[in-house]
């Protein structure tokens, strides 16, 4: 019982601390916005030209799918970071002095993650009830048909996402931006793998998002009425409006199906205990032994201080000459470049060299469609440090109190990011110039202008690298990879829309200046 109380109070305190953050309010606002978009018809669930009647079963299933994709994908980034926050604030080191075990601590974090994400699911569920009444096709509420998708589909997925957030924080190499990118690609690649693989498709009840179950059950219902149904299943907007309506009364939940879904809860608990094997429990000796050993060797090489009993000679400070106060923007820029590229291993430069060579040996069309998108995702962890390095390293008091930090340091940070972008794409610049592809060159430079601007604005306003990593990967995935021309800042399948991205980049720079001014004043 004592362990249960410890877990409860740990999860409760962590939950209350997180729901008071602006990031939580932003995610709640996005959940409300999704509900509004669904209510006005911009977000919808359709099976080709067919859709279900807006009864409790259909509305509950539709909103549960929206919850799985929105919260399951982006909710991970909201809850990931609680362990790191305990480490940075010193709370974790205090808890490490108590009898609290690694497993109990991680279980508390898991329950807190679960509660935060389920609170957003609750907002979407309440919005679904409003949508059913607004549509007016069937205003009778069937609680089981409405709630069962949230309980049997959404809740197990949320538990799994909360567990993965804890696991990523326990494993050292997944704690930072690399882990964020891994989860992004894992989420978008896992679903088609499960839906299209013939072997895995037989176990669709174990597919976390529940898309396979809903597609199968709804497909059976529409086929019984419209045999010509071709198997299409879409969730979102921008497709042809449905012209025919059918009645769907929900999934027939058997015992085997419910047990299969709840097995994801058991998997979540196993992930927590697995994460405990890697968790260092805020012990610095387990975290960075090489750095500690180097520091210890350096301290041993320093000679012992002189005895305080000896008389100290008078101290005379050498006055600075006039040239010492002269500002050199070039020196600041070189320092920012060194900070951006600091810590990159030799293989990182080998891959970058390979990308440059691939740009040189391929035609411009291939470079724009394939090679350049790869080139402009490789330095994402470098760009994500722009604008937030001072807060991340807790040196903002020194950096912001220096001479003209707004007009000297911030432009140097942006220009350093711009130079890194051009260096990675130097092969593409040469190839497009040789082929006379002026459209591609203009798109490239507008994209190179946009990337550090987005990184700077996100870094200044959020104080972390996470916001840029999420937004940039989403834009990169939807635009260049999925051919959404409005977001194709690279120009992979069009002109790159420089008429939009260049002015938008200027707006982002202005926002960064406003945000940094606010930071300096406070």
C-alpha positions in Angstrom: 0.0 0.0 0.0 2.8 2.4 0.7 4.2 1.9 -2.8 0.7 2.7 -4.2 0.6 6.0 -2.2 4.1 6.9 -3.4 3.1 6.4 -7.0 -0.2 8.3 -6.6 1.4 11.4 -5.0 4.3 11.4 -7.5 1.9 11.1 -10.5 -0.5 13.7 -9.0 2.2 16.3 -8.3 3.7 15.8 -11.8 0.3 16.0 -13.5 -0.6 19.3 -11.6 2.7 20.8 -12.5 2.4 20.0 -16.2 -1.2 21.1 -16.7 -0.2 24.6 -15.6 2.3 24.9 -18.5 1.6 26.9 -21.6 2.5 23.9 -23.8 -0.4 22.0 -22.2 -2.8 24.9 -22.9 -1.6 25.0 -26.5 -2.3 21.3 -27.0 -5.7 21.7 -25.4 -6.4 24.6 -27.8 -5.3 22.4 -30.8 -7.7 19.6 -29.6 -10.6 22.1 -29.4 -9.6 23.4 -32.9 -9.7 19.8 -34.3 -13.1 19.3 -32.8 -14.3 22.6 -34.4 -12.9 21.6 -37.7 -14.7 18.3 -37.5 -17.9 20.1 -36.5 -17.9 22.3 -39.6 -17.0 19.4 -41.9 -13.3 20.2 -42.7 -12.3 17.0 -40.9 -14.3 13.9 -41.7 -14.2 10.1 -41.9 -15.3 8.7 -45.2 -15.2 5.3 -47.0 -14.8 6.6 -50.5 -18.2 8.1 -51.5 -19.9 6.7 -48.4 -20.1 7.9 -44.8 -21.9 6.7 -41.8 -24.9 8.4 -40.2 -23.9 10.8 -37.4 -25.0 8.5 -34.6 -23.1 7.8 -31.3 -21.1 4.9 -32.8 -20.0 6.8 -35.9 -19.1 10.1 -34.1 -17.3 8.2 -31.3 -15.3 6.2 -33.8 -14.4 9.3 -35.9 -13.2 11.3 -32.9 -11.3 8.3 -31.5 -9.4 8.0 -34.7 -8.6 11.8 -34.6 -7.4 11.3 -31.0 -5.2 8.4 -31.9 -3.4 10.2 -34.7 -3.2 13.7 -33.2 -2.5 12.8 -29.5 -0.7 9.5 -30.3 1.7 11.3 -32.7 2.2 14.7 -31.1 1.2 14.0 -27.6 4.4 12.1 -27.2 6.4 15.3 -27.5 4.2 17.0 -25.0 4.8 14.5 -22.2 8.4 13.6 -23.1 10.7 15.7 -20.9 9.4 15.3 -17.4 12.4 13.3 -16.3 14.8 15.8 -17.9 13.0 18.6 -16.1 13.5 16.8 -12.7 17.2 16.4 -13.6 17.6 20.1 -14.6 15.8 21.5 -11.6 17.5 19.3 -9.1 14.3 17.6 -8.0 15.5 14.3 -9.3 18.7 14.5 -7.3 16.6 15.1 -4.2 14.3 12.2 -4.9 17.4 10.0 -5.5 18.3 10.4 -1.8 15.0 8.8 -0.8 14.1 5.1 -0.8 12.1 5.7 -4.0 13.1 2.9 -6.5 13.7 3.4 -10.2 10.6 1.4 -11.1 8.3 3.3 -8.8 9.6 6.6 -10.1 9.1 5.6 -13.7 5.6 4.2 -13.0 4.6 7.5 -11.5 5.9 9.3 -14.6 4.0 6.9 -16.8 0.7 7.5 -15.0 1.3 11.3 -15.1 1.9 11.1 -18.9 -1.2 9.0 -19.3 -3.3 11.4 -17.3 -2.1 14.4 -19.3 -2.9 12.8 -22.6 -6.2 11.4 -21.5 -7.3 14.9 -20.4 -7.0 15.9 -24.1 -8.9 12.8 -25.2 -11.7 13.9 -22.8 -11.9 17.3 -24.6 -12.2 15.5 -28.0 -14.9 13.1 -26.6 -16.9 16.1 -25.3 -16.6 17.7 -28.6 -17.9 14.6 -30.3 -21.2 14.8 -28.3 -21.6 18.4 -29.5 -21.0 17.3 -33.1 -23.7 14.7 -32.9 -26.2 17.2 -31.7 -25.1 19.8 -34.2 -25.5 17.4 -37.2 -28.9 16.4 -36.0 -29.1 13.1 -38.0 -29.5 11.0 -34.9 -29.6 12.7 -31.5 -30.1 9.6 -29.4 -27.0 8.9 -27.2 -25.8 5.4 -27.0 -23.2 5.5 -24.3 -21.6 2.2 -24.9 -21.3 2.6 -28.7 -20.0 6.1 -28.1 -17.4 5.4 -25.4 -16.2 2.0 -26.4 -13.8 3.3 -29.1 -12.3 5.7 -26.6 -11.9 2.9 -24.0 -10.8 0.0 -26.1 -8.9 1.8 -28.9 -7.7 5.2 -27.6 -6.9 4.4 -24.0 -4.5 1.4 -24.8 -2.7 3.5 -27.4 -2.3 6.5 -25.0 -0.9 4.1 -22.3 1.6 2.9 -24.9 2.6 6.4 -26.0 3.0 7.4 -22.3 5.3 4.4 -21.8 7.4 5.1 -24.8 7.9 8.7 -23.6 9.3 7.3 -20.3 11.4 4.7 -22.2 12.9 7.4 -24.5 13.9 9.5 -21.4 15.5 6.5 -19.7 17.7 5.5 -22.6 20.5 8.0 -22.9 20.8 8.3 -26.7 17.0 8.7 -27.1 16.6 11.5 -24.6 17.3 14.4 -27.0 16.4 15.4 -30.5 17.5 12.1 -32.0 14.8 10.3 -30.0 12.2 12.9 -31.2 13.1 12.1 -34.8 13.1 8.4 -34.2 9.6 8.5 -32.8 8.4 10.7 -35.7 9.5 8.2 -38.3 8.5 5.2 -36.3 4.9 6.4 -36.0 4.4 7.2 -39.6 6.2 4.0 -40.9 4.6 1.6 -38.4 1.0 2.1 -39.5 1.4 1.2 -43.2 3.7 -1.7 -42.3 0.9 -3.1 -40.1 -1.9 -2.4 -42.6 -0.2 -3.7 -45.8 1.8 -6.6 -44.6 -0.3 -9.8 -45.1 1.1 -11.5 -42.0 0.7 -8.6 -39.6 -2.7 -7.7 -41.1 -4.1 -10.9 -39.6 -3.5 -9.4 -36.1 -5.1 -6.0 -36.7 -6.6 -6.1 -33.2 -3.0 -5.6 -31.9 -2.4 -2.6 -34.2 -2.1 0.3 -31.7 -4.2 3.0 -33.5 -7.2 0.7 -34.1 -7.4 1.8 -37.7 -7.5 -1.8 -39.0 -10.4 -2.8 -36.8 -12.5 0.3 -37.7 -11.8 0.0 -41.4 -12.7 -3.7 -41.4 -15.9 -3.3 -39.4 -17.1 -0.2 -41.3 -16.2 -1.8 -44.6 -18.4 -4.8 -43.8 -21.3 -2.5 -42.9 -21.1 -0.5 -46.1 -20.5 -3.5 -48.4 -23.7 -5.1 -47.1 -25.6 -2.1 -48.4 -23.4 -1.0 -51.3 -21.6 -4.0 -52.8 -19.7 -1.7 -55.2 -17.7 -0.2 -52.3 -14.0 -0.4 -53.3 -12.4 -0.4 -49.9 -11.3 3.3 -49.6 -10.9 4.6 -46.1 -9.9 8.2 -45.4 -9.7 10.5 -42.4 -9.0 14.2 -42.9 -10.0 16.9 -45.4 -9.6 17.8 -49.1 -11.3 14.7 -50.6 -14.5 14.4 -52.5 -17.6 14.8 -50.3 -19.6 11.6 -49.5 -22.8 11.3 -51.4 -24.3 8.2 -49.8 -25.0 7.6 -46.1 -25.3 4.2 -44.3 -26.0 3.3 -40.7 -23.2 1.8 -38.6 -23.9 0.7 -35.1 -20.4 0.2 -33.9 -17.9 -2.6 -33.4 -19.1 -5.9 -31.9 -16.6 -6.1 -29.0 -15.9 -9.8 -28.2 -13.9 -11.0 -25.2 -11.0 -11.9 -27.5 -11.0 -8.5 -29.1 -11.1 -6.7 -25.8 -8.2 -8.8 -24.4 -6.2 -8.1 -27.5 -6.6 -4.4 -27.0 -5.9 -4.5 -23.3 -2.7 -6.5 -24.0 -1.3 -3.1 -25.1 -1.7 -2.0 -21.4 0.3 -5.0 -20.3 3.0 -4.1 -23.0 3.1 -0.6 -21.6 3.8 -1.8 -18.1 6.6 -4.1 -19.4 8.1 -1.1 -21.2 8.3 0.7 -17.9 10.2 -2.1 -16.2 12.4 -2.4 -19.3 13.1 1.3 -19.1 14.1 0.9 -15.4 17.0 -1.2 -16.5 18.5 1.9 -18.4 17.4 4.6 -16.0 20.4 6.1 -14.1 18.3 7.4 -11.2 20.0 10.8 -11.5 23.4 9.2 -10.7 26.0 11.3 -12.6 28.6 8.5 -12.3 26.4 6.3 -14.6 25.5 9.1 -17.0 28.8 10.5 -18.3 31.7 8.5 -16.9 34.2 9.7 -19.5 33.6 13.4 -18.8 33.8 12.8 -15.0 37.1 10.9 -15.5 38.5 13.8 -17.6 37.5 16.3 -15.0 39.0 14.2 -12.3 42.3 13.9 -14.2 42.3 17.7 -14.8 41.7 18.4 -11.1 44.6 16.1 -10.1 47.0 17.9 -12.5 46.2 21.3 -11.0 48.8 22.2 -8.3 47.6 22.6 -4.8 46.8 26.2 -3.8 49.3 28.1 -1.8 48.9 28.3 1.9 46.6 31.1 3.0 49.0 31.8 5.8 51.5 33.3 3.4 51.3 37.0 2.7 49.5 37.8 -0.5 51.1 40.3 -2.9 49.1 43.3 -4.0 47.0 42.6 -7.1 47.2 45.0 -10.0 44.7 44.6 -12.9 45.9 45.5 -16.3 43.6 48.1 -17.9 42.0 47.3 -21.2 43.2 49.2 -24.2 40.8 50.9 -26.6 41.0 48.2 -29.2 39.8 45.6 -26.7 36.3 47.1 -26.8 36.0 47.0 -30.6 33.2 44.7 -31.8 33.9 42.2 -34.5 30.8 40.6 -36.1 33.0 38.1 -37.9 34.4 36.8 -34.6 30.9 36.4 -33.2 29.8 34.6 -36.4 32.7 32.2 -36.3 32.0 31.5 -32.6 28.4 30.7 -33.4 29.5 28.4 -36.3 31.8 26.6 -34.0 29.1 26.2 -31.4 26.6 24.8 -34.0 29.1 22.3 -35.3 30.7 21.4 -32.0 30.4 17.8 -31.0 29.7 16.3 -34.4 31.4 13.0 -35.0 33.6 12.2 -38.0 30.8 10.0 -39.6 28.5 13.0 -39.6 30.8 14.8 -41.9 31.3 11.7 -44.0 27.5 11.4 -44.6 27.4 15.2 -45.4 30.2 14.7 -47.9 28.3 11.8 -49.5 25.2 13.9 -49.8 27.2 16.6 -51.6 28.7 14.1 -54.0 25.3 12.6 -54.7 24.0 16.1 -55.6 27.0 16.6 -58.0 26.6 13.3 -59.9 22.8 13.3 -60.3 20.6 15.4 -62.6 18.9 18.4 -61.2 15.4 16.8 -61.2 16.7 13.9 -59.0 18.5 16.3 -56.8 15.4 18.4 -56.1 13.1 15.4 -55.6 15.3 13.0 -53.6 18.8 14.2 -52.6 18.0 17.7 -51.4 15.2 16.6 -49.1 17.7 14.1 -47.5 20.3 16.9 -47.3 17.9 19.2 -45.5 16.9 16.8 -42.8 20.5 15.7 -41.9 21.5 18.8 -39.9 18.1 19.1 -38.1 19.7 18.6 -34.7 22.2 21.5 -35.5 19.4 23.9 -36.6 17.3 23.0 -33.5 19.9 24.6 -31.2 19.5 28.0 -32.7 17.9 30.5 -30.4 17.6 28.3 -27.3 21.2 27.4 -26.6 21.5 30.1 -23.9 18.5 28.8 -22.0 19.4 25.2 -22.5 22.8 25.7 -21.0 21.6 28.1 -18.3 23.8 31.0 -19.4 21.1 33.4 -20.4 22.0 35.8 -17.6 25.5 36.2 -19.0 24.5 36.2 -22.7 21.6 38.6 -22.3 23.6 41.1 -20.2 26.4 41.4 -22.8 26.7 44.5 -25.1 23.8 44.6 -27.6 22.8 41.0 -27.5 19.8 41.7 -29.7 21.7 43.3 -32.6 25.0 41.4 -32.4 24.3 37.8 -31.2 20.9 37.0 -32.7 21.8 38.0 -36.3 25.0 35.9 -35.9 23.0 32.9 -34.8 20.7 33.2 -37.8 23.5 33.7 -40.2 25.4 30.7 -38.8 22.4 28.5 -39.4 22.0 29.9 -42.9 25.7 29.1 -43.7 25.3 25.6 -42.4 22.3 25.1 -44.7 24.2 26.4 -47.7 27.2 24.2 -46.8 25.1 21.0 -46.7 23.4 22.0 -50.0 26.6 23.2 -51.8 26.5 20.2 -54.1 22.9 21.0 -55.1 23.8 24.6 -55.7 26.6 23.6 -58.1 24.4 21.0 -59.9 21.4 23.4 -60.4 23.8 26.1 -61.6 25.4 23.8 -64.1 22.0 22.7 -65.4 20.7 26.2 -65.6 17.8 25.5 -63.2 17.0 29.0 -62.0 13.7 27.9 -60.5 15.4 25.3 -58.4 18.1 27.7 -57.3 15.5 30.3 -56.2 13.6 27.6 -54.3 16.8 26.4 -52.7 17.8 29.9 -51.5 14.3 30.6 -50.2 14.3 27.3 -48.3 17.7 28.0 -46.9 16.4 31.4 -45.8 13.3 29.8 -44.2 15.0 27.0 -42.2 17.2 29.1 -39.8 14.3 31.6 -39.5 11.9 28.9 -38.3 14.6 27.5 -36.0 15.4 30.9 -34.5 11.7 31.8 -33.9 10.9 28.4 -32.4 14.0 28.4 -30.2 13.5 31.9 -28.9 9.9 31.5 -28.0 9.9 27.9 -26.7 13.3 27.9 -25.1 13.8 24.3 -26.3 14.7 22.5 -29.5 11.7 20.3 -29.4 9.2 22.7 -31.1 11.4 23.2 -34.2 12.1 19.5 -34.5 8.4 18.7 -34.5 7.3 21.5 -36.8 10.1 21.1 -39.2 9.7 17.4 -39.5 6.0 17.8 -40.1 6.5 20.4 -42.8 9.3 18.3 -44.4 7.1 15.2 -44.3 4.0 16.8 -45.7 5.6 19.1 -48.2 8.6 17.6 -50.1 7.8 14.0 -49.3 4.0 14.0 -49.8 3.9 16.6 -52.5 1.7 19.2 -50.7 2.8 22.1 -52.8 1.8 24.7 -50.2 4.4 23.3 -47.8 7.1 22.3 -50.4 9.7 24.9 -49.3 12.4 22.9 -51.1 10.9 23.0 -54.5 10.9 19.2 -54.9 7.7 19.2 -57.0 7.2 22.8 -57.9 8.8 26.2 -57.7 9.2 26.1 -53.9 6.9 29.1 -53.4 9.6 31.7 -52.6 6.9 34.4 -52.9 5.5 33.0 -49.6 8.4 31.5 -47.7 10.7 34.6 -48.0 8.2 37.0 -46.6 7.2 34.4 -44.0 10.8 34.0 -43.0 11.1 37.7 -42.5 8.0 37.6 -40.2 9.7 34.7 -38.3 12.9 36.8 -37.8 10.8 39.7 -36.5 9.0 37.4 -34.1 12.4 36.1 -32.9 13.6 39.7 -32.3 10.4 40.4 -30.3 10.8 37.3 -28.3 14.5 38.0 -27.5 13.6 41.6 -26.5 11.1 40.2 -24.1 13.7 37.7 -22.7 16.3 40.5 -22.2 13.8 42.7 -20.4 12.7 40.0 -18.0 
